[in-house]
């Protein structure tokens, strides 16, 4: 985890609701993605290899559809 990601441009899904249980994502460079809690933007962020993030997304979609 890190809190030092200068220049990161964070975004969250347009499907996010006002309940506050959202994450924000930033493409840090060609090889890394940052993920953080949208309710704590100055808090820590997780970083992943971009390939790992892309492989993880289908799982997130599947879980969201089964809610």
C-alpha positions in Angstrom: 0.0 0.0 0.0 1.1 3.5 -0.6 -0.2 7.1 -0.1 2.3 8.7 -2.4 0.9 8.6 -6.0 1.6 12.1 -7.3 -0.1 13.0 -10.6 -2.6 10.1 -10.4 -5.9 11.0 -12.0 -8.5 9.1 -10.0 -12.0 8.2 -11.3 -14.9 6.1 -10.1 -17.6 4.3 -12.0 -20.5 6.3 -13.3 -22.7 3.5 -11.8 -21.5 4.6 -8.3 -24.3 5.5 -5.9 -24.3 8.0 -3.1 -23.9 5.3 -0.5 -20.2 6.0 -0.3 -19.1 2.4 -0.8 -17.0 3.1 -3.8 -13.5 2.7 -5.0 -11.5 5.0 -7.3 -9.1 3.7 -9.9 -6.1 5.5 -11.5 -4.0 4.2 -14.4 -0.6 5.1 -13.0 1.4 4.2 -16.1 1.4 1.4 -18.7 2.1 -1.2 -16.1 0.4 -0.2 -12.9 -3.1 0.6 -11.6 -4.0 2.2 -8.3 -7.1 1.5 -6.3 -8.3 3.5 -3.3 -11.4 4.1 -1.1 -13.3 7.0 -2.4 -14.3 8.1 1.1 -10.6 8.4 2.1 -8.8 10.0 -0.8 -5.7 10.9 1.3 -5.5 7.4 2.7 -3.6 4.4 1.3 -4.0 3.0 -2.1 -3.3 -0.5 -3.4 -1.3 -0.9 -6.6 -1.5 -3.7 -9.0 0.1 -4.7 -12.3 -2.3 -3.6 -15.0 -2.6 -7.2 -16.3 -3.7 -8.4 -12.9 -6.3 -5.7 -12.7 -7.6 -6.5 -16.2 -7.8 -10.2 -15.2 -9.7 -9.3 -12.0 -12.4 -7.2 -13.6 -14.5 -10.0 -15.0 -14.8 -11.4 -11.5 -16.0 -8.1 -10.2 -18.7 -7.9 -12.9 -19.8 -11.4 -12.2 -20.2 -10.8 -8.4 -22.0 -7.5 -9.1 -24.5 -9.2 -11.4 -25.2 -11.9 -8.8 -26.2 -9.4 -6.1 
